[in-house]
Amino acid sequence: MIVSISTSLSQFIVSISKDNEILCYKKRERIPNGETHIDLILKECLEELNMKVSDISALVVDVGPGGTSSVRTGVSFANGLSYSLDCPIIGISSVDIIGIENYLKYKKSICCLFKSVKGNYFAGFYDGMNTKFIYTKVEEITQYIRSSFSEIVLCGNKDIIQNLELKLADINVIISDIYKVNPEILATYAHKFLDKTRKYPNLPVPVTETNIQEWS
Amino acid sequence: MSKYILGIESSCDDTAVALVSQDSQVKSSVVISQDKIHENFGGIYPEFASRAHVHNIIPSINQVLEESCVTIDEIEAIGVTRGPGLMGSLLVGLNTATALGMGWQKQVIGINHLRGHLRSAELEGEEINYPAIILLVSGGHTFLAFMRSKLDIELIGETRDDSAGETFDKVGRMLGLGFPAGPIVDKLARKGKVNISFPRPLIHEGLEFSFSGLKSSVARYLEKQIDAEIVIEDVAASFVQAVMDVLLSKCTKAIQQYKPSSLVIVGGVAASSQLREGTEKICKEYGIKLCLPPIKWATDNAAMIGLATWDYIENKVFPIPKPELNILLSDF
């Protein structure tokens, strides 16, 4: 039984799948200040399925981009579960999950845009196979899209993509309204994500001076 | 079979995990410091603190279990700090602990970080003679408490603004000593002369503290020395003396008022040699026991959280592992 967890984008999701079949999923809007308990959502799912925590054989967790505290809530919980159950876990990007759904609909390159800090944006590009990230000002993202694509599907924060659309008049732009993680996609693709499994993927990187640079 | 509490502490900038038995023996303890991450910012950068906790917490738990050879069956419960602290940092410890509890089928108890600090002086078989006056002086807190027993705690005076430890760090930053500068300020103070007149805020008023005025006074003094050469050692010595005068005078007042059997000093500033010497004198004068935990238990650690968890179990109080930023000292 694979449990997939996503907490990155203002919603807390738990979905459970087995042998490519979705068994159950639950979604709650996130309440600030830690009031939404991901463990309670998982317990509800397990009770509904009449299953135990020990039935979990693998975990998939959304590692963002998304709200900082909410991403860490899901990742910490999933890592703790993976450690205590001694089962594999894989971290996947929210752009992967949103990208897959958009790709299934449009069959074109996808760009997911999320607002970050200090006037920067996260742009995640998905083309059905690979995911690429750019973290920079909107002007540079515009430049990158112009030079790399003749057609693109934009999704993400509405005001940003509408603004970007105006700057991309010379290429074919499709605006998508799919910009949140879909629990069904998460559950359906969980086993595929797990093909890339490593144990505790987000963790045992010691904090050193080299990765401080990358953070700042 | 011996039973242990797995204590988890992630309230601020140190990731800590420990296993503690009911008789206060620490089977294993790991503290991963984040000083290197925060030194360039001159203080704790909450986002980076939280991110580093995510990286460090599972390896710390793993290390504690491997080092101690304690099995999961020997773990009675998991105690995790629920507040006060930084929200992002607390969430990492709380969610990890919740998941471990689910996976191992163990009870997870949300612990008041302050109660942990107060119990740190009794780790590894040390004993406090109750009733006791406790001075907690750290980067996050400065207060005096009266403990009738390990469970019966009354707050008798706290800071109205900055904590003493925070003031040490900020003065250190003004003197260009990096972060965390508290221990360096304390060391430099021993080499300098007390020749600058800094204020002793609220020294004659009750048992409350205030350090922001003292901090501003040091800043104003440094601003005025445009052409004059600043003797850092003298600034440090004069500043530390002002802080010590306030802390020691409040301890004396509390002893006179509450007539305790012991004085306990906990928190990072308990490492200060001046504070240790000063409190020793006071305790000799009043004929009471001085309890100073080793430095490793004076600063944030998970062994103190583990020991406090046993108190919760004994008292049958089981707060859920949910963040609580404004938790009071008297709260379980």
Interface residues (C-beta under 8 A of the other chain):
Chain A: N33 G34 E35 H37 I38 D39 L42 K43 V53 T68 S69 R72 T73 G74 V75 S76 F77 A78 N79 G80 L81 Y83 S84 L85 Y200 N202 L203 P204 V205 P206 V207 E209 I212 W215
Chain B: I32 Q34 K36 I37 E47 F48 S50 R51 A52 H53 V54 H55 N56 I57 I58 P59 I61 N62 M87 G88 L90 L91 V92 G93 L94 N95 T96 A97 T98 A99 L100 M102 G103 W104 Q105 K322 P323
